[in-house]
Amino acid sequence: MSNLDQLLYWRGISEDYLNYRGEAVTVPIENRLNLLRTMGVDVSDPELVAEAAYELDVGPWKQFFPPLQTNRLNPNGAFYINIHPALEKEELQWALYDEKGEMVENGAQLLIDAPEIGNYVFDGLRYTRRKIILKLDTPGYYRISAKLAKTRQESDAGLTVGQAFEASLALAPKIVFQPPWIDQEERPWGFIVQLYTLRSASDWGMGDLSDLKALVELAASNGADLIGLNPLHALLPDIENYYSPYSPSDRRFISPLYIDLEAVSEFHSAKALHAPVIAKARSRLLKTLREKPLVDYVSVKNIKYQHFEEMFTQFWRVEQLKNSQRYASFDAFLKEGGIALKQFALYESINNRWQGATYVADVSADVLTEIPGSKSFDAAIEANKQAVMFHCYLQWIAHEQLDDCQRAAVKSGMKVGLVRDLAVGADGSGAEASSNPKQFCCGASVGAPPDPLAEQGQNWGLPPMDPAYLRATGFKHFIQILRENMSRCGALRIDHAMSLMRLWWCPPGTTASHGAYVYYPFEDMLALLCLESHLNKCAIIGEDLGVVPDEFRKAICEAGIFSNRVFYFEKENYSFFKDPKNYDVHALAMVNNHDVPTLKSWWDGSDLQLRDKLNIFEEGVDYNSMLEQRARDKHELLNFLAAQQLLPESWADRNIDKVADKDLVYALLVAVSRVSSRLFVVQLEDVLLMEDPVNVPGTYKEHANWQRKLEIELESIFNSQDNKKLFELIAQQRTHS
């Protein structure tokens, strides 16, 4: 294997893949070289290629431990050590310490007697990998401290007598956290919502975390056990143009726009906010914002941040000065957030602006790429302390309010509670990528290979994480993302869960069809997912729609991860809608989601009309052919309802030209709720017979994506007798097998 081939292999850049038809496709070498260049490799210099290949191929064998190694408990833990042949007969003395610094196990073993689990020959030397089996069977993160009792002091061996070396060890369970209700064979159900779409009498132009808490309590009172959410990630400062929850600024933080100001004590104690003129103007503007059918992100941001400033000023002047219990809680949040929180807050201080903004930093954005703890970074934090603390304050409030929602879910008796959503990436200009420039390959973009929906492939505009850098840094950033998004919820949905194994990388300056799959350290990432899930007591749902390799489905199934099933796509022989009892058991099932039409839109065909109007049908497909296919699907849907003995009397004539009504839509929701899948969710848009989509894939400004609100307020939805009856019927289906 040449140096270039070795480098392509260790960088994970695949040479072929199976397309949506199951056909083998060879990736042109130029596509692969383009991605290597994007990763920062000078492919024109053979010496640099050889050096890079050596670092990834041979280099790991010359290190005793990687920065972090993972091990799945079976039932005990283990770790491995790479050994130079000159040291193979030496004794390894080691100790294991938990995260509190307490020693939990120690031992000594002749390396020659330890099981060999791998070897590598280089320059005539046979390096060996030896496995040290532990007594420990407790999942967690540990520090290994080891030394060789004596050595022959061979120069290539790299150690002197008694020299200690350390590394991190993640001992993970074989499966992700399994909630108690699984053993009890219960089948929870609930709702999926885009939080910003919620309406209430007190919202500030978009749904907030108090609206979410109200939804939790209303849903629980109707027998629901979970609320699935859109990603709540912090959005880009340019909110006028970028507000997709799936293209965020930073996945480790929450958008402050979801804060309910009136639930914060400083809103009420800040006298400036309640001057008659201010209060009257606020009331008038909020009335206008509430009445709008679309979220006016700019206006919502301006009014909220103007009030946030006064609230923080009040907090700092009162709570901080007297070092109150409330300030102590904030200070604990600062310590928990650590460097990442400071980096995010500094980014926001430099980049985020609103009407009349005063908490801003006047410093070059270059400081964001500085190493935390460096003189320039610390100087920027200190010089802009108030602005930085302002944005930390907003994160603290947002996290506290989200925590209130999950506590309300538990108190209401929900078996799951909140289901958070993790986006596949973050925008290259956002806080996450800016503060981790080596972690992201900002010249490339995540996407998808060519398929019938996009002959040139898909480019999602999100820079991918560099798998080699993930390994080199002990997966620190990946762990941060998991830990944050598993907090304050009962389950986490991972969008495009295939990213654990591979991602389609689109090279710069050309279409996605010129890309290739880049593979990630799947076994390590899956182990860390299992561990963080266990530590956070958080169930995991992997969105696995589309073309997914069998080995991936098998792995996530064995790891106890819930798969995702959508009624529209669940068919037998590509034509008949699947019987509910034949759905995958360990899955989250739903009729539809944010990327496909609502039930009414699907039945009435308004989604096809919209796609035709926007000219976004795939190559070789036209409106009339799609109408014909939809007509066949509508006949099959009526057959499906009849087979479930749920075809409404008003639809006995099976006239597919009638518009969808409550009888039809509600019957289908009840029918699909019978699925064998352990989890089932309903979109509130379907309950309301709404047509307008929340998102039309393949569009940006052509359609008002991620803005459309629900048509009526939450209380009205749950006060409706028709809706109450629907929820009761669904609850009955879910409690009877």
Buried (B, 14 or more C-beta within 10 A) or exposed (E): EEBBEBBBBBBBBBBEBEEEEEEEEEBEEEBBBBBBBBBEBEBEEEEBBBBBBBBBBBEBBBEBBBEBBBBBBEEEBBBBBBBBBBBBEBBBBBBBBBEEEEEBBEBEBEBBEBEBEEBBEEEEEEBBBBBBBBEBEBBBBBBBBBBBEEBEEEEEBBBEEEEEBEBBBBBBBBBBBBBEBBEEEBBBBBBBBBBBBBBBEBBBBBBBBBBBBBBBBBBBEBBBBBBBBBBBBBBBBBBEEBBBBBBBBBBBBBBBBBBBBEBBEBBBBBEEBEEEEBEEEBEEBBEEBBEBEBBBBBBBBBBBBBBBBBBBBBBBEBBBEEEEEBBEEBBEBBEEBEEBBBBBBBBBBBBBBBEEBEBBBEBEEEBBEBEBEEEEBBEBBEEBEBBBBBBBBBBBBBBBBBBBBBBBBBEBEBBBBBBBBBBBBBBBBBBBBBBBEEBBBBBBBBBBBBBEBBEBBBBBBBBBBBBBBBBBBBBBBBBBBBBBBBBBBBBBBBBBBBBBBBBBBBBBEEBBBBBBBBBBBBEBBBBBBBBBBBBBEBBBBBBBBEBBBEEBBEBBBEBBBBBBBBBBEBEEEEEEBBBBEEBBEBBBBBBBBBEBBBBBBBBBBBBBEBBBEEEBBEEEEEBEEBEEEBEEBBEBBBBBBEBBEBBBEEBEEEEBEEEBBBEBBBBBBBBBBBBBBBBBBBBBBBBBBBBBBBBBBBBEEEBBBBBBBBBBBBEBBBEBEEBBEBBEBBBEBBEEE
